[in-house]
């Protein structure tokens, strides 16, 4: 794979990493003793997801995010994350519907 290319965990599409949402599981160390999952920031194991409704639904339905991050986080963590991603997606769709 070329430099700065990533693969979507849902549809397996390869594209430059700035075309995806980055989801990060923080490393388990003294700075971050708990394993947290965040969007777009931090260091640790990452997964990439296309900003499309189909990819978001497939990732949630097939539990691909938890498997890609190799994390056994409680379901509430992922529900909060998916809710945030859905609101981001709605904002993108709203913006695209108003653009000429």
LUMTI-686904 format. One record per atom (N, C-alpha, C): atom name; residue in three letters; residue number from 1; x, y, z. Coordinates in Angstrom, 2 decimals. Layout:
N
["CA"; "Ala"; NUM; [X; Y; Z]]
...
//
This chain:
100
["N"; "Unk"; 1; [0.84; -1.17; 0.00]]
["CA"; "Unk"; 1; [0.00; 0.00; 0.00]]
["C"; "Unk"; 1; [0.90; 1.24; 0.00]]
["N"; "Unk"; 2; [0.50; 2.24; -0.76]]
["CA"; "Unk"; 2; [1.29; 3.47; -0.82]]
["C"; "Unk"; 2; [1.16; 4.25; 0.48]]
["N"; "Unk"; 3; [2.07; 5.19; 0.65]]
["CA"; "Unk"; 3; [2.07; 6.01; 1.86]]
["C"; "Unk"; 3; [0.78; 6.84; 1.94]]
["N"; "Unk"; 4; [0.24; 6.94; 3.14]]
["CA"; "Unk"; 4; [-0.95; 7.72; 3.45]]
["C"; "Unk"; 4; [-2.25; 7.18; 2.85]]
["N"; "Unk"; 5; [-2.25; 5.94; 2.39]]
["CA"; "Unk"; 5; [-3.47; 5.30; 1.94]]
["C"; "Unk"; 5; [-3.98; 4.41; 3.07]]
["N"; "Unk"; 6; [-5.30; 4.40; 3.23]]
["CA"; "Unk"; 6; [-5.92; 3.58; 4.26]]
["C"; "Unk"; 6; [-7.08; 2.83; 3.66]]
["N"; "Unk"; 7; [-7.62; 1.85; 4.42]]
["CA"; "Unk"; 7; [-8.73; 1.02; 3.94]]
["C"; "Unk"; 7; [-9.90; 1.16; 4.91]]
["N"; "Unk"; 8; [-11.08; 1.34; 4.34]]
["CA"; "Unk"; 8; [-12.31; 1.42; 5.14]]
["C"; "Unk"; 8; [-12.59; 0.04; 5.74]]
["N"; "Unk"; 9; [-12.95; 0.00; 7.01]]
["CA"; "Unk"; 9; [-13.22; -1.28; 7.67]]
["C"; "Unk"; 9; [-14.53; -1.90; 7.22]]
["N"; "Unk"; 10; [-15.41; -1.11; 6.59]]
["CA"; "Unk"; 10; [-16.70; -1.64; 6.17]]
["C"; "Unk"; 10; [-16.71; -2.08; 4.71]]
["N"; "Unk"; 11; [-16.36; -1.17; 3.79]]
["CA"; "Unk"; 11; [-16.46; -1.49; 2.37]]
["C"; "Unk"; 11; [-15.12; -1.90; 1.75]]
["N"; "Unk"; 12; [-14.04; -1.78; 2.50]]
["CA"; "Unk"; 12; [-12.69; -2.17; 2.08]]
["C"; "Unk"; 12; [-12.12; -1.26; 0.98]]
["N"; "Unk"; 13; [-12.72; -0.11; 0.76]]
["CA"; "Unk"; 13; [-12.22; 0.86; -0.22]]
["C"; "Unk"; 13; [-10.88; 1.43; 0.25]]
["N"; "Unk"; 14; [-9.94; 1.61; -0.67]]
["CA"; "Unk"; 14; [-8.65; 2.20; -0.35]]
["C"; "Unk"; 14; [-8.64; 3.63; -0.88]]
["N"; "Unk"; 15; [-8.22; 4.57; -0.04]]
["CA"; "Unk"; 15; [-8.16; 5.98; -0.42]]
["C"; "Unk"; 15; [-7.18; 6.69; 0.50]]
["N"; "Unk"; 16; [-6.82; 7.93; 0.17]]
["CA"; "Unk"; 16; [-5.96; 8.69; 1.09]]
["C"; "Unk"; 16; [-6.64; 8.83; 2.45]]
["N"; "Unk"; 17; [-5.86; 8.86; 3.49]]
["CA"; "Unk"; 17; [-6.43; 8.82; 4.84]]
["C"; "Unk"; 17; [-7.29; 10.02; 5.18]]
["N"; "Unk"; 18; [-7.12; 11.14; 4.48]]
["CA"; "Unk"; 18; [-7.96; 12.30; 4.79]]
["C"; "Unk"; 18; [-9.38; 12.17; 4.21]]
["N"; "Unk"; 19; [-9.66; 11.09; 3.48]]
["CA"; "Unk"; 19; [-11.01; 10.82; 2.98]]
["C"; "Unk"; 19; [-11.84; 10.01; 3.97]]
["N"; "Unk"; 20; [-11.26; 9.62; 5.08]]
["CA"; "Unk"; 20; [-11.93; 8.76; 6.05]]
["C"; "Unk"; 20; [-12.08; 9.44; 7.41]]
["N"; "Unk"; 21; [-12.98; 8.86; 8.20]]
["CA"; "Unk"; 21; [-13.03; 9.19; 9.62]]
["C"; "Unk"; 21; [-12.03; 8.28; 10.31]]
["N"; "Unk"; 22; [-11.27; 8.83; 11.24]]
["CA"; "Unk"; 22; [-10.29; 8.04; 11.98]]
["C"; "Unk"; 22; [-10.82; 7.81; 13.39]]
["N"; "Unk"; 23; [-10.87; 6.56; 13.79]]
["CA"; "Unk"; 23; [-11.32; 6.19; 15.12]]
["C"; "Unk"; 23; [-10.13; 5.56; 15.82]]
["N"; "Unk"; 24; [-9.81; 6.07; 17.02]]
["CA"; "Unk"; 24; [-8.58; 5.68; 17.70]]
["C"; "Unk"; 24; [-8.90; 5.06; 19.06]]
["N"; "Unk"; 25; [-8.29; 3.93; 19.32]]
["CA"; "Unk"; 25; [-8.31; 3.35; 20.66]]
["C"; "Unk"; 25; [-7.00; 3.75; 21.30]]
["N"; "Unk"; 26; [-7.08; 4.52; 22.36]]
["CA"; "Unk"; 26; [-5.88; 5.01; 23.03]]
["C"; "Unk"; 26; [-5.05; 3.85; 23.55]]
["N"; "Unk"; 27; [-3.75; 4.01; 23.48]]
["CA"; "Unk"; 27; [-2.84; 2.99; 24.00]]
["C"; "Unk"; 27; [-3.03; 2.83; 25.50]]
["N"; "Unk"; 28; [-2.82; 1.64; 25.98]]
["CA"; "Unk"; 28; [-2.95; 1.36; 27.40]]
["C"; "Unk"; 28; [-1.58; 1.60; 28.06]]
["N"; "Unk"; 29; [-1.40; 2.76; 28.63]]
["CA"; "Unk"; 29; [-0.14; 3.10; 29.27]]
["C"; "Unk"; 29; [-0.41; 3.94; 30.51]]
["N"; "Unk"; 30; [0.62; 4.53; 31.06]]
["CA"; "Unk"; 30; [0.45; 5.32; 32.28]]
["C"; "Unk"; 30; [-0.26; 6.63; 32.03]]
["N"; "Unk"; 31; [-0.15; 7.18; 30.82]]
["CA"; "Unk"; 31; [-0.84; 8.43; 30.51]]
["C"; "Unk"; 31; [-2.33; 8.19; 30.33]]
["N"; "Unk"; 32; [-2.68; 7.11; 29.62]]
["CA"; "Unk"; 32; [-4.07; 6.75; 29.39]]
["C"; "Unk"; 32; [-4.31; 5.34; 29.91]]
["N"; "Unk"; 33; [-4.47; 5.18; 31.22]]
["CA"; "Unk"; 33; [-4.60; 3.82; 31.76]]
["C"; "Unk"; 33; [-5.86; 3.10; 31.29]]
["N"; "Unk"; 34; [-6.94; 3.82; 31.03]]
["CA"; "Unk"; 34; [-8.14; 3.17; 30.53]]
["C"; "Unk"; 34; [-8.10; 3.21; 29.00]]
["N"; "Unk"; 35; [-8.70; 2.22; 28.39]]
["CA"; "Unk"; 35; [-8.73; 2.20; 26.93]]
["C"; "Unk"; 35; [-9.95; 2.99; 26.47]]
["N"; "Unk"; 36; [-9.71; 4.16; 25.90]]
["CA"; "Unk"; 36; [-10.79; 4.99; 25.41]]
["C"; "Unk"; 36; [-10.80; 4.98; 23.90]]
["N"; "Unk"; 37; [-11.96; 5.23; 23.33]]
["CA"; "Unk"; 37; [-12.12; 5.30; 21.89]]
["C"; "Unk"; 37; [-12.51; 6.73; 21.56]]
["N"; "Unk"; 38; [-11.77; 7.35; 20.61]]
["CA"; "Unk"; 38; [-12.00; 8.74; 20.26]]
["C"; "Unk"; 38; [-12.00; 8.91; 18.75]]
["N"; "Unk"; 39; [-12.49; 10.05; 18.32]]
["CA"; "Unk"; 39; [-12.49; 10.39; 16.90]]
["C"; "Unk"; 39; [-11.37; 11.36; 16.59]]
["N"; "Unk"; 40; [-10.62; 11.07; 15.55]]
["CA"; "Unk"; 40; [-9.68; 12.00; 14.92]]
["C"; "Unk"; 40; [-8.49; 12.46; 15.75]]
["N"; "Unk"; 41; [-8.33; 12.00; 16.96]]
["CA"; "Unk"; 41; [-7.19; 12.49; 17.73]]
["C"; "Unk"; 41; [-6.64; 11.39; 18.62]]
["N"; "Unk"; 42; [-5.40; 11.57; 18.98]]
["CA"; "Unk"; 42; [-4.77; 10.63; 19.88]]
["C"; "Unk"; 42; [-3.86; 9.66; 19.16]]
["N"; "Unk"; 43; [-3.14; 8.92; 19.97]]
["CA"; "Unk"; 43; [-2.23; 7.91; 19.46]]
["C"; "Unk"; 43; [-2.70; 6.55; 19.94]]
["N"; "Unk"; 44; [-2.53; 5.57; 19.11]]
["CA"; "Unk"; 44; [-2.94; 4.23; 19.47]]
["C"; "Unk"; 44; [-3.40; 3.50; 18.23]]
["N"; "Unk"; 45; [-4.10; 2.42; 18.43]]
["CA"; "Unk"; 45; [-4.59; 1.61; 17.31]]
["C"; "Unk"; 45; [-5.74; 2.35; 16.63]]
["N"; "Unk"; 46; [-5.68; 2.44; 15.30]]
["CA"; "Unk"; 46; [-6.67; 3.21; 14.54]]
["C"; "Unk"; 46; [-7.45; 2.33; 13.58]]
["N"; "Unk"; 47; [-8.65; 2.76; 13.29]]
["CA"; "Unk"; 47; [-9.48; 2.18; 12.25]]
["C"; "Unk"; 47; [-10.03; 3.33; 11.43]]
["N"; "Unk"; 48; [-10.28; 3.08; 10.16]]
["CA"; "Unk"; 48; [-10.77; 4.12; 9.27]]
["C"; "Unk"; 48; [-12.11; 3.71; 8.68]]
["N"; "Unk"; 49; [-12.99; 4.70; 8.54]]
["CA"; "Unk"; 49; [-14.34; 4.45; 8.08]]
["C"; "Unk"; 49; [-14.75; 5.53; 7.09]]
["N"; "Unk"; 50; [-15.33; 5.11; 5.96]]
["CA"; "Unk"; 50; [-15.83; 6.08; 4.98]]
["C"; "Unk"; 50; [-16.95; 6.91; 5.60]]
["N"; "Unk"; 51; [-17.03; 8.19; 5.27]]
["CA"; "Unk"; 51; [-18.14; 9.00; 5.79]]
["C"; "Unk"; 51; [-19.41; 8.79; 4.96]]
["N"; "Unk"; 52; [-19.89; 7.54; 4.93]]
["CA"; "Unk"; 52; [-21.10; 7.18; 4.19]]
["C"; "Unk"; 52; [-22.01; 6.37; 5.10]]
["N"; "Unk"; 53; [-23.30; 6.55; 4.90]]
["CA"; "Unk"; 53; [-24.29; 5.86; 5.74]]
["C"; "Unk"; 53; [-24.15; 4.34; 5.64]]
["N"; "Unk"; 54; [-23.91; 3.82; 4.44]]
["CA"; "Unk"; 54; [-23.81; 2.37; 4.26]]
["C"; "Unk"; 54; [-22.63; 1.79; 5.05]]
["N"; "Unk"; 55; [-21.50; 2.49; 5.04]]
["CA"; "Unk"; 55; [-20.32; 2.01; 5.76]]
["C"; "Unk"; 55; [-20.54; 2.07; 7.27]]
["N"; "Unk"; 56; [-21.17; 3.13; 7.72]]
["CA"; "Unk"; 56; [-21.44; 3.27; 9.14]]
["C"; "Unk"; 56; [-22.36; 2.15; 9.62]]
["N"; "Unk"; 57; [-23.42; 1.88; 8.86]]
["CA"; "Unk"; 57; [-24.35; 0.82; 9.25]]
["C"; "Unk"; 57; [-23.71; -0.56; 9.19]]
["N"; "Unk"; 58; [-22.88; -0.81; 8.17]]
["CA"; "Unk"; 58; [-22.21; -2.11; 8.06]]
["C"; "Unk"; 58; [-21.21; -2.31; 9.20]]
["N"; "Unk"; 59; [-20.48; -1.27; 9.54]]
["CA"; "Unk"; 59; [-19.50; -1.38; 10.63]]
["C"; "Unk"; 59; [-20.20; -1.67; 11.95]]
["N"; "Unk"; 60; [-21.34; -1.05; 12.18]]
["CA"; "Unk"; 60; [-22.06; -1.28; 13.42]]
["C"; "Unk"; 60; [-22.70; -2.66; 13.43]]
["N"; "Unk"; 61; [-23.33; -3.04; 12.34]]
["CA"; "Unk"; 61; [-24.03; -4.31; 12.28]]
["C"; "Unk"; 61; [-23.09; -5.50; 12.45]]
["N"; "Unk"; 62; [-21.93; -5.43; 11.84]]
["CA"; "Unk"; 62; [-21.00; -6.56; 11.86]]
["C"; "Unk"; 62; [-19.91; -6.42; 12.92]]
["N"; "Unk"; 63; [-20.03; -5.42; 13.79]]
["CA"; "Unk"; 63; [-19.09; -5.20; 14.89]]
["C"; "Unk"; 63; [-17.65; -5.06; 14.39]]
["N"; "Unk"; 64; [-17.49; -4.46; 13.25]]
["CA"; "Unk"; 64; [-16.16; -4.35; 12.65]]
["C"; "Unk"; 64; [-15.26; -3.37; 13.38]]
["N"; "Unk"; 65; [-15.83; -2.37; 13.98]]
["CA"; "Unk"; 65; [-15.00; -1.39; 14.68]]
["C"; "Unk"; 65; [-14.31; -2.02; 15.88]]
["N"; "Unk"; 66; [-15.04; -2.74; 16.69]]
["CA"; "Unk"; 66; [-14.44; -3.38; 17.87]]
["C"; "Unk"; 66; [-13.38; -4.39; 17.46]]
["N"; "Unk"; 67; [-13.64; -5.14; 16.40]]
["CA"; "Unk"; 67; [-12.66; -6.12; 15.94]]
["C"; "Unk"; 67; [-11.41; -5.44; 15.39]]
["N"; "Unk"; 68; [-11.58; -4.37; 14.63]]
["CA"; "Unk"; 68; [-10.43; -3.66; 14.06]]
["C"; "Unk"; 68; [-9.57; -3.02; 15.14]]
["N"; "Unk"; 69; [-10.22; -2.50; 16.17]]
["CA"; "Unk"; 69; [-9.48; -1.85; 17.25]]
["C"; "Unk"; 69; [-8.98; -2.85; 18.28]]
["N"; "Unk"; 70; [-9.40; -4.09; 18.16]]
["CA"; "Unk"; 70; [-9.03; -5.14; 19.12]]
["C"; "Unk"; 70; [-9.31; -4.68; 20.54]]
["N"; "Unk"; 71; [-10.54; -4.23; 20.74]]
["CA"; "Unk"; 71; [-10.94; -3.71; 22.04]]
["C"; "Unk"; 71; [-12.22; -4.38; 22.49]]
["N"; "Unk"; 72; [-12.29; -4.65; 23.75]]
["CA"; "Unk"; 72; [-13.49; -5.19; 24.36]]
["C"; "Unk"; 72; [-14.15; -4.12; 25.20]]
["N"; "Unk"; 73; [-14.51; -3.04; 24.56]]
["CA"; "Unk"; 73; [-15.14; -1.93; 25.26]]
["C"; "Unk"; 73; [-16.62; -2.24; 25.46]]
["N"; "Unk"; 74; [-17.24; -1.64; 26.48]]
["CA"; "Unk"; 74; [-18.67; -1.84; 26.69]]
["C"; "Unk"; 74; [-19.46; -1.31; 25.49]]
["N"; "Unk"; 75; [-20.61; -1.90; 25.22]]
["CA"; "Unk"; 75; [-21.42; -1.46; 24.07]]
["C"; "Unk"; 75; [-21.79; 0.03; 24.11]]
["N"; "Unk"; 76; [-21.90; 0.60; 25.32]]
["CA"; "Unk"; 76; [-22.26; 2.02; 25.44]]
["C"; "Unk"; 76; [-21.22; 2.92; 24.77]]
["N"; "Unk"; 77; [-19.96; 2.53; 24.85]]
["CA"; "Unk"; 77; [-18.89; 3.32; 24.23]]
["C"; "Unk"; 77; [-19.12; 3.40; 22.73]]
["N"; "Unk"; 78; [-19.44; 2.27; 22.12]]
["CA"; "Unk"; 78; [-19.65; 2.25; 20.68]]
["C"; "Unk"; 78; [-20.96; 2.93; 20.30]]
["N"; "Unk"; 79; [-21.99; 2.81; 21.13]]
["CA"; "Unk"; 79; [-23.24; 3.49; 20.83]]
["C"; "Unk"; 79; [-23.04; 5.00; 20.82]]
["N"; "Unk"; 80; [-22.29; 5.53; 21.78]]
["CA"; "Unk"; 80; [-21.99; 6.96; 21.80]]
["C"; "Unk"; 80; [-21.19; 7.37; 20.57]]
["N"; "Unk"; 81; [-20.22; 6.56; 20.20]]
["CA"; "Unk"; 81; [-19.40; 6.84; 19.04]]
["C"; "Unk"; 81; [-20.24; 6.82; 17.76]]
["N"; "Unk"; 82; [-21.08; 5.80; 17.60]]
["CA"; "Unk"; 82; [-21.93; 5.73; 16.42]]
["C"; "Unk"; 82; [-22.91; 6.89; 16.36]]
["N"; "Unk"; 83; [-23.40; 7.33; 17.51]]
["CA"; "Unk"; 83; [-24.31; 8.48; 17.53]]
["C"; "Unk"; 83; [-23.58; 9.74; 17.06]]
["N"; "Unk"; 84; [-22.34; 9.93; 17.48]]
["CA"; "Unk"; 84; [-21.53; 11.06; 17.04]]
["C"; "Unk"; 84; [-21.28; 10.98; 15.53]]
["N"; "Unk"; 85; [-20.96; 9.80; 15.04]]
["CA"; "Unk"; 85; [-20.73; 9.63; 13.61]]
["C"; "Unk"; 85; [-22.00; 9.89; 12.80]]
["N"; "Unk"; 86; [-23.16; 9.47; 13.33]]
["CA"; "Unk"; 86; [-24.42; 9.73; 12.63]]
["C"; "Unk"; 86; [-24.69; 11.23; 12.55]]
["N"; "Unk"; 87; [-24.39; 11.97; 13.62]]
["CA"; "Unk"; 87; [-24.62; 13.42; 13.58]]
["C"; "Unk"; 87; [-23.65; 14.09; 12.60]]
["N"; "Unk"; 88; [-22.42; 13.61; 12.53]]
["CA"; "Unk"; 88; [-21.47; 14.13; 11.53]]
["C"; "Unk"; 88; [-21.98; 13.85; 10.12]]
["N"; "Unk"; 89; [-22.49; 12.65; 9.91]]
["CA"; "Unk"; 89; [-22.99; 12.27; 8.60]]
["C"; "Unk"; 89; [-24.19; 13.13; 8.21]]
["N"; "Unk"; 90; [-25.07; 13.38; 9.14]]
["CA"; "Unk"; 90; [-26.23; 14.23; 8.87]]
["C"; "Unk"; 90; [-25.79; 15.64; 8.49]]
["N"; "Unk"; 91; [-24.77; 16.16; 9.15]]
["CA"; "Unk"; 91; [-24.26; 17.49; 8.82]]
["C"; "Unk"; 91; [-23.67; 17.51; 7.40]]
["N"; "Unk"; 92; [-22.96; 16.45; 7.04]]
["CA"; "Unk"; 92; [-22.38; 16.37; 5.69]]
["C"; "Unk"; 92; [-23.50; 16.29; 4.65]]
["N"; "Unk"; 93; [-24.50; 15.46; 4.90]]
["CA"; "Unk"; 93; [-25.60; 15.32; 3.95]]
["C"; "Unk"; 93; [-26.38; 16.63; 3.83]]
["N"; "Unk"; 94; [-26.56; 17.32; 4.93]]
["CA"; "Unk"; 94; [-27.25; 18.61; 4.92]]
["C"; "Unk"; 94; [-26.47; 19.63; 4.10]]
["N"; "Unk"; 95; [-25.16; 19.67; 4.31]]
["CA"; "Unk"; 95; [-24.30; 20.60; 3.58]]
["C"; "Unk"; 95; [-24.33; 20.29; 2.08]]
["N"; "Unk"; 96; [-24.26; 19.01; 1.73]]
["CA"; "Unk"; 96; [-24.25; 18.62; 0.33]]
["C"; "Unk"; 96; [-25.59; 18.90; -0.35]]
["N"; "Unk"; 97; [-26.69; 18.82; 0.37]]
["CA"; "Unk"; 97; [-27.99; 19.07; -0.23]]
["C"; "Unk"; 97; [-28.20; 20.56; -0.52]]
["N"; "Unk"; 98; [-27.48; 21.43; 0.20]]
["CA"; "Unk"; 98; [-27.61; 22.88; -0.02]]
["C"; "Unk"; 98; [-26.56; 23.43; -0.97]]
["N"; "Unk"; 99; [-25.57; 22.66; -1.32]]
["CA"; "Unk"; 99; [-24.55; 23.16; -2.24]]
["C"; "Unk"; 99; [-25.05; 23.08; -3.68]]
["N"; "Unk"; 100; [-24.65; 24.03; -4.53]]
["CA"; "Unk"; 100; [-25.15; 24.06; -5.91]]
["C"; "Unk"; 100; [-24.65; 22.94; -6.75]]
//
